[in-house]
Amino acid sequence: MLIIKKGETANKSTNVNVAGNFVDCVHSTVHKSLNDGERFQMEWSLNFDEMTQEQIMEAAAEHFIIKIRRDFAKSEKPQDVDWNNATFQVVEYISRRISKIDKMAKTLADFSDEQLAALGLSRT
């Protein structure tokens, strides 16, 4: 394990080996034994050898339900027609690494023209 200090960038990767039924993951996480702002960086391999497709999909569903609940929580006044008996395309909830430029552009797209002007920015 590597300790990532506050302000340092951790590595993150996910490499899937379908034929071998495993996924190698490099990730970081906080832990109560670390100082504020520090994280552990670790490499884990997840072995799916003894799981059926049904079990894998069930585990994935738990993951996606958590992600979709975040959208539900952000909803001002949820309507039954939007959320009950709904079907979600999980591909839309798969985390994808995006560049800092793309992340900034996505964030700035949420700003109004007035908010951008207050920051000395304008849309081109």
Secondary structure, DSSP 4 states (H G I P E B T S, - for coil): -EEEPTTPPPP-EEEEETTTTEEEEEEEE--TTSPTT-EEEEEEEEE-TT--HHHHHHHHHHHHHHHHHHHHHH-SS--HHHHTT----GGGGS-----HHHHHHHHHHTS-HHHHHHTT----
